[in-house]
Amino acid sequence: MSVVSRLHLVTDAGVLEGEDFFDRASEALEAGEGKVTLHLRGPKMSGRALWELGSRLLPLARARSVPLMVNDRVDLARVLGAAGAHLGARSLPVSMAREVLGPEALVGRSFHDPSDARSAVLEEGKPDFCFAGTLFPTQSHPGAEGSGPSRVREVAGAVPGVPVLGIGGVEISRIAAVMDAGAYGVAVLRAVWGSEEPGEAVTALLDRLSGWTG
């Protein structure tokens, strides 16, 4: 199993369908070589489209020692030979994903509520890491105010021993609040892909995260 990165770069359909996505992804991966994890995520995209994207992304990621995770689609993670899969409440259980992907694969899980996290871990087994959110207002969840950084502490208390990363509207100015709440790291989307210089954005985020070693 790979070491869990403190910075996870999450995509969505809008990011993946950008004309210059692969150029931007190359910049981000170069800046985050060996220090970030990339998530192939496209909830409304077809399996074929994600497979084609993943087939092109995987060699780029491997060349920079960056684990490529496939969100929700355990089948695609296995077909691609990705580093692992990241699961939501409607995905396969953690235990089943491990059976499909093998013991060396990374398996992540998203939680929005500490009680759900506690019961899921009891039923499914522990993931290698989890996302806790949505912490701040974000375009991905319009109308939601966000739970605030305290959600990280609540989820961490429900899943002891599992690294918890804060997600949802996390910008560089909010990293201190998230990390002070007990986060192991952060997962971002627009903080990198919304930047004109994704490589510089990754470097700045990693620099800010370097102040926390717990």
One Martini backbone bead per residue (centre of mass of N, CA, C, O) as a GRO file, in nm:
protein
  214
    1MET     BB    1   0.096   0.036   0.021
    2SER     BB    2   0.061   0.356   0.000
    3VAL     BB    3   0.122   0.655   0.094
    4VAL     BB    4  -0.051   0.907   0.227
    5SER     BB    5  -0.144   1.195   0.113
    6ARG     BB    6  -0.193   1.545   0.189
    7LEU     BB    7  -0.260   1.585  -0.128
    8HIS     BB    8  -0.567   1.607  -0.313
    9LEU     BB    9  -0.669   1.572  -0.658
   10VAL     BB   10  -0.979   1.671  -0.778
   11THR     BB   11  -1.224   1.588  -1.009
   12ASP     BB   12  -1.435   1.671  -1.292
   13ALA     BB   13  -1.598   1.710  -1.577
   14GLY     BB   14  -1.505   2.000  -1.633
   15VAL     BB   15  -1.205   1.934  -1.609
   16LEU     BB   16  -1.177   1.680  -1.802
   17GLU     BB   17  -1.311   1.851  -2.062
   18GLY     BB   18  -1.079   2.015  -2.103
   19GLU     BB   19  -0.867   2.094  -2.358
   20ASP     BB   20  -0.606   2.139  -2.137
   21PHE     BB   21  -0.587   1.914  -1.920
   22PHE     BB   22  -0.315   1.757  -1.969
   23ASP     BB   23  -0.132   1.999  -1.934
   24ARG     BB   24  -0.228   2.071  -1.646
   25ALA     BB   25  -0.172   1.796  -1.519
   26SER     BB   26   0.131   1.795  -1.570
   27GLU     BB   27   0.193   2.039  -1.392
   28ALA     BB   28   0.077   1.929  -1.127
   29LEU     BB   29   0.249   1.665  -1.115
   30GLU     BB   30   0.525   1.794  -1.117
   31ALA     BB   31   0.483   1.962  -0.853
   32GLY     BB   32   0.372   1.674  -0.698
   33GLU     BB   33   0.598   1.485  -0.685
   34GLY     BB   34   0.539   1.233  -0.450
   35LYS     BB   35   0.286   1.428  -0.288
   36VAL     BB   36   0.035   1.328  -0.452
   37THR     BB   37  -0.316   1.274  -0.536
   38LEU     BB   38  -0.519   1.142  -0.798
   39HIS     BB   39  -0.864   1.204  -0.907
   40LEU     BB   40  -1.095   1.015  -1.088
   41ARG     BB   41  -1.385   1.225  -1.148
   42GLY     BB   42  -1.723   1.133  -1.303
   43PRO     BB   43  -2.042   1.083  -1.226
   44LYS     BB   44  -2.168   1.161  -1.539
   45MET     BB   45  -1.980   0.969  -1.673
   46SER     BB   46  -1.870   0.741  -1.866
   47GLY     BB   47  -1.688   0.459  -1.860
   48ARG     BB   48  -1.538   0.508  -2.126
   49ALA     BB   49  -1.438   0.795  -2.072
   50LEU     BB   50  -1.279   0.723  -1.812
   51TRP     BB   51  -1.096   0.513  -1.941
   52GLU     BB   52  -0.959   0.701  -2.146
   53LEU     BB   53  -0.848   0.899  -1.938
   54GLY     BB   54  -0.697   0.694  -1.757
   55SER     BB   55  -0.503   0.587  -1.981
   56ARG     BB   56  -0.356   0.871  -1.996
   57LEU     BB   57  -0.296   0.933  -1.689
   58LEU     BB   58  -0.129   0.698  -1.571
   59PRO     BB   59   0.156   0.755  -1.697
   60LEU     BB   60   0.181   1.039  -1.577
   61ALA     BB   61   0.164   0.954  -1.280
   62ARG     BB   62   0.391   0.741  -1.270
   63ALA     BB   63   0.624   0.937  -1.361
   64ARG     BB   64   0.547   1.105  -1.066
   65SER     BB   65   0.460   0.928  -0.825
   66VAL     BB   66   0.131   0.917  -0.866
   67PRO     BB   67  -0.156   0.834  -0.746
   68LEU     BB   68  -0.439   0.673  -0.899
   69MET     BB   69  -0.774   0.742  -0.851
   70VAL     BB   70  -1.102   0.597  -0.849
   71ASN     BB   71  -1.420   0.715  -0.835
   72ASP     BB   72  -1.653   0.455  -0.743
   73ARG     BB   73  -1.494   0.279  -0.976
   74VAL     BB   74  -1.375  -0.029  -0.925
   75ASP     BB   75  -1.363  -0.150  -1.207
   76LEU     BB   76  -1.175   0.066  -1.333
   77ALA     BB   77  -0.942   0.040  -1.137
   78ARG     BB   78  -0.875  -0.249  -1.225
   79VAL     BB   79  -0.846  -0.222  -1.534
   80LEU     BB   80  -0.620   0.009  -1.511
   81GLY     BB   81  -0.430  -0.017  -1.253
   82ALA     BB   82  -0.478   0.141  -1.016
   83ALA     BB   83  -0.414   0.233  -0.688
   84GLY     BB   84  -0.739   0.289  -0.656
   85ALA     BB   85  -1.030   0.371  -0.449
   86HIS     BB   86  -1.305   0.599  -0.412
   87LEU     BB   87  -1.569   0.619  -0.173
   88GLY     BB   88  -1.912   0.615  -0.126
   89ALA     BB   89  -2.225   0.545  -0.009
   90ARG     BB   90  -2.293   0.410  -0.316
   91SER     BB   91  -2.074   0.226  -0.302
   92LEU     BB   92  -1.879   0.000  -0.237
   93PRO     BB   93  -1.755  -0.159  -0.001
   94VAL     BB   94  -1.453  -0.176   0.134
   95SER     BB   95  -1.424  -0.487   0.148
   96MET     BB   96  -1.496  -0.536  -0.155
   97ALA     BB   97  -1.279  -0.360  -0.283
   98ARG     BB   98  -1.044  -0.531  -0.176
   99GLU     BB   99  -1.117  -0.789  -0.326
  100VAL     BB  100  -1.088  -0.665  -0.613
  101LEU     BB  101  -0.794  -0.502  -0.577
  102GLY     BB  102  -0.641  -0.575  -0.330
  103PRO     BB  103  -0.408  -0.530  -0.066
  104GLU     BB  104  -0.237  -0.281  -0.217
  105ALA     BB  105  -0.468  -0.103  -0.228
  106LEU     BB  106  -0.630   0.193  -0.225
  107VAL     BB  107  -0.885   0.299   0.022
  108GLY     BB  108  -1.142   0.526   0.013
  109ARG     BB  109  -1.359   0.760   0.209
  110SER     BB  110  -1.668   0.926   0.243
  111PHE     BB  111  -1.774   1.179   0.491
  112HIS     BB  112  -2.055   1.375   0.655
  113ASP     BB  113  -2.082   1.185   0.917
  114PRO     BB  114  -1.989   1.043   1.213
  115SER     BB  115  -2.202   0.817   1.240
  116ASP     BB  116  -2.157   0.699   0.959
  117ALA     BB  117  -1.860   0.637   0.996
  118ARG     BB  118  -1.882   0.439   1.230
  119SER     BB  119  -2.074   0.229   1.094
  120ALA     BB  120  -1.909   0.175   0.836
  121VAL     BB  121  -1.654   0.061   0.972
  122LEU     BB  122  -1.796  -0.176   1.115
  123GLU     BB  123  -1.911  -0.302   0.837
  124GLU     BB  124  -1.643  -0.257   0.624
  125GLY     BB  125  -1.408  -0.124   0.737
  126LYS     BB  126  -1.107   0.023   0.700
  127PRO     BB  127  -0.974   0.272   0.555
  128ASP     BB  128  -0.688   0.446   0.457
  129PHE     BB  129  -0.888   0.689   0.408
  130CYS     BB  130  -1.059   1.014   0.453
  131PHE     BB  131  -1.331   1.223   0.386
  132ALA     BB  132  -1.431   1.551   0.513
  133GLY     BB  133  -1.765   1.679   0.459
  134THR     BB  134  -1.861   1.985   0.383
  135LEU     BB  135  -1.687   2.268   0.491
  136PHE     BB  136  -1.747   2.462   0.246
  137PRO     BB  137  -1.854   2.650   0.021
  138THR     BB  138  -1.957   2.509  -0.306
  139GLN     BB  139  -2.021   2.437  -0.637
  140SER     BB  140  -2.073   2.125  -0.587
  141HIS     BB  141  -2.277   2.246  -0.335
  142PRO     BB  142  -2.536   2.409  -0.380
  143GLY     BB  143  -2.661   2.573  -0.079
  144ALA     BB  144  -2.433   2.489   0.100
  145GLU     BB  145  -2.264   2.598   0.389
  146GLY     BB  146  -2.121   2.409   0.567
  147SER     BB  147  -1.961   2.256   0.854
  148GLY     BB  148  -1.676   2.295   0.899
  149PRO     BB  149  -1.379   2.200   1.053
  150SER     BB  150  -1.514   2.025   1.284
  151ARG     BB  151  -1.573   1.773   1.109
  152VAL     BB  152  -1.296   1.650   1.128
  153ARG     BB  153  -1.294   1.586   1.431
  154GLU     BB  154  -1.549   1.409   1.431
  155VAL     BB  155  -1.450   1.192   1.230
  156ALA     BB  156  -1.185   1.118   1.374
  157GLY     BB  157  -1.337   1.011   1.632
  158ALA     BB  158  -1.489   0.775   1.458
  159VAL     BB  159  -1.186   0.699   1.302
  160PRO     BB  160  -0.950   0.566   1.442
  161GLY     BB  161  -0.644   0.565   1.250
  162VAL     BB  162  -0.761   0.753   1.023
  163PRO     BB  163  -0.698   0.950   0.777
  164VAL     BB  164  -0.804   1.297   0.758
  165LEU     BB  165  -0.960   1.484   0.496
  166GLY     BB  166  -1.036   1.790   0.383
  167ILE     BB  167  -1.348   1.897   0.216
  168GLY     BB  168  -1.471   2.176   0.070
  169GLY     BB  169  -1.359   2.479  -0.013
  170VAL     BB  170  -1.050   2.449  -0.017
  171GLU     BB  171  -0.814   2.687   0.062
  172ILE     BB  172  -0.524   2.828   0.145
  173SER     BB  173  -0.664   3.013   0.373
  174ARG     BB  174  -0.797   2.728   0.516
  175ILE     BB  175  -0.580   2.526   0.614
  176ALA     BB  176  -0.529   2.596   0.909
  177ALA     BB  177  -0.814   2.527   1.014
  178VAL     BB  178  -0.813   2.230   0.922
  179MET     BB  179  -0.550   2.134   1.064
  180ASP     BB  180  -0.630   2.232   1.356
  181ALA     BB  181  -0.875   2.009   1.348
  182GLY     BB  182  -0.696   1.730   1.259
  183ALA     BB  183  -0.584   1.705   0.989
  184TYR     BB  184  -0.383   1.538   0.753
  185GLY     BB  185  -0.536   1.690   0.510
  186VAL     BB  186  -0.624   1.771   0.163
  187ALA     BB  187  -0.896   1.833  -0.070
  188VAL     BB  188  -0.900   1.948  -0.414
  189LEU     BB  189  -1.009   2.155  -0.692
  190ARG     BB  190  -1.018   2.478  -0.751
  191ALA     BB  191  -0.736   2.544  -0.623
  192VAL     BB  192  -0.619   2.424  -0.901
  193TRP     BB  193  -0.819   2.416  -1.162
  194GLY     BB  194  -0.886   2.739  -1.119
  195SER     BB  195  -0.605   2.789  -1.208
  196GLU     BB  196  -0.372   2.920  -1.432
  197GLU     BB  197  -0.147   2.771  -1.227
  198PRO     BB  198  -0.137   2.458  -1.115
  199GLY     BB  199   0.155   2.422  -1.022
  200GLU     BB  200   0.166   2.665  -0.827
  201ALA     BB  201  -0.071   2.573  -0.652
  202VAL     BB  202   0.059   2.313  -0.549
  203THR     BB  203   0.308   2.438  -0.420
  204ALA     BB  204   0.155   2.622  -0.218
  205LEU     BB  205   0.002   2.396  -0.071
  206LEU     BB  206   0.250   2.233   0.022
  207ASP     BB  207   0.381   2.456   0.183
  208ARG     BB  208   0.149   2.489   0.386
  209LEU     BB  209   0.146   2.181   0.482
  210SER     BB  210   0.447   2.161   0.599
  211GLY     BB  211   0.366   2.268   0.900
  212TRP     BB  212   0.242   1.974   0.918
  213THR     BB  213   0.316   1.644   1.106
  214GLY     BB  214   0.062   1.478   1.246
   0.00000   0.00000   0.00000
